[in-house]
Structure formats: structure tokens, C-alpha cells
Amino acid sequence: MVTNTPGSSTGARPAGRAGDGAQQAFLLLRTVFTVAPIAFGLDKFANLLTDWPGYLAPFADRLVPGTAQQAMYAVGVIEILAGVLVALRPKYGAVVVAAWLAGIIVNLLILGDYYDVALRDFGLLVGALALWRLATRPTHG
């Protein structure tokens, strides 16, 4: 008979405990996908990290009313809300963040100058999907 005690020779641990690798991954991804969207969303108002309007494809800029900077303000609000949603309801927030990243990737590919950033954002999208899968485990409701 195999036991799942912390000191067992199998090294197995009960699901959902703080020492569980899946639980640790969940907490790490939840933290990152809470903090990063909020931080990047706030920076859309300050443009400290970069000139955010420069990342908006002209096609997308023509679709939204106002200036590119005003569009970035709306993007910032959406990113902040997505980060808060991940904090409160990671099962749903992770899907919102993944969809948002897919939109960013499409925008960057249309823009044509930021393939490296699009590839990085694809990695983040995969991470958001991993968070979603972990958040759908029974221990996370």
C-alpha cells in the first residue's frame, strides 16, 4: 500500500498542500498574472517603460476613436481589471489574460516590427493557459 504522507519513500504529497508542485506553480502563475497586468496597465498612463502608443498597429488605431494614447488608456484599464480578475477569480481571469495576449500578438504581427515581443507574449499566453488549467483543479474551485 502506498501512502501519501510527506515523509513517504515515494515522495508523493497530498494534492493542494503548500508543498505540492502544482500548488506552487499555481501560486506563482497567479501572482505573476496579477502583478504584471496591473503594473503594465498602470504604465499605459505614465509611459515610463516605453512609448506604448508606438506599439499600436495603424489598423487598430483606425478602429478605435481618439488618439493612440487614449487607446492606451483604455488598454491600461482593461489590463488592470484583468489583473484584478486573476487575483479574485483565477479560473476566469487566466482565460481573459490569455485572450488579451492573443489580441496583443495579432496586433504586433500586423505591426510587423515586434516579432520578438510577439514571441515573448506567446510564451506568456501559454503560461496564462497553464494557470487556467491549474485553476480548474478541484482544490482551486
N, C-alpha and C positions, 0 to 999 in steps of 0.2 A: 504494500500500500504506500502511495506517495503522498506525503503531506506538504502543505504549502506554508509551513512556518518559516519565519525569517532565517532561522539557523539551519534549515534542512540542507541536506547534501546536494539537492537538485538546484539550489539557488533560486527556486521559484518563490514568488511573493504573491500574496492575495491581490487581486485586481483592485485598483482605486486607492491603494495606500500611497503615502508620500514617497516611498522608496521604489514604487513601480515605475519602470522606464516610460511607459505610455503616459502615466500621470505627470511625470516630469516634463515630457515633451509637450503635453497639453498645456501645462502652466507656462512653459517657455514661449510657445507659439501664441498663447492668449495674451501674454504680457507684451510681446513684440507687436502683435497686430492690434493692440490697444494703443500703445505709446506712439508707434511710428505714424499711423494715420492722423492722430491728433497733432503731433509735432509738425508733420508736413502740412496739415491743414492750416495750422496757425501761421506757418511761414508763408502761406499764399497771401497773407495780409502784409507781411513785412519784407518779403523778397530778400532775406538775408542769405539763404543758401544758394540761390540762383535767381535769374530773371525768369520767373515762371511763365509769363506771357509768351516768351520765346519758344516754349515747348508746345504751344497750341498750334495745331495744323491750320493753315489758312482755310481749308474746307470746313473745319469745325468752327473756326472763328466766324465764318459767314453764316453758320446755322444759328448761332446764339445772338441775342440782341446785346447792344452795348459794346464796350471795348474788350480787348483780350484781358486786360487787368480786371475788369468787372467780372468776366467769366471765371477768372482765377479766384475771385472772392467767393463765387458760388461753389466752385470746386473745393475750396477750403472748408466751407460749411459742410458740404457733403462728406468730406474726409473726416472731419471732427465727429460728425454724427455716426459715421461708420465705426470709428474707433470706440466711441461710447457704446455702440451696439455690441461690439465684440466683448467689451468688458461685462456688459449686463446679460447678454444672450449670445454666447459664442457660437452656438449652433447656427443661428441665423446671421449673425454678424460676419462670420467667416465666408458665407456664401456671397454676401453683399460686397465684401472686400475683394473676393475673387472676381466677381463680375466687374467691379470697378477697375481692377487691374487689367482685365481683358480689354476694357474700353480704352485705357491708357495705352496699352500695347498697340491696338489698332490705330490710335491717334499718332503714335510715334512712327509706326510703319508707313503711314500716309505721309507724314512729315519727311521721312526719308533720310534724316541726318543723325538719328539717335538709335541705331540698331543695337549698340551695346547696352543702352539703357532699356530697350525693349526686351532684350535677352535677360537682363537682370530682373525686370519686372515679371517675366515669365517664371523665373525661379521663385519669386515672391508669390505668384499666383498658385504655384504648386504647393508652397508652404501653407497658404490660406486654405487650400483644399484638404491638406493633411490635418489642419486644425479642425475643419468641418467634420472630417471622419472621426477624429478623436472626440469631438464634442457630441457626436451621436452615440457614443458608447453608453451603456446603461448607467455607469457611475456618474455621468455628467448630465443626464436628463436631456 
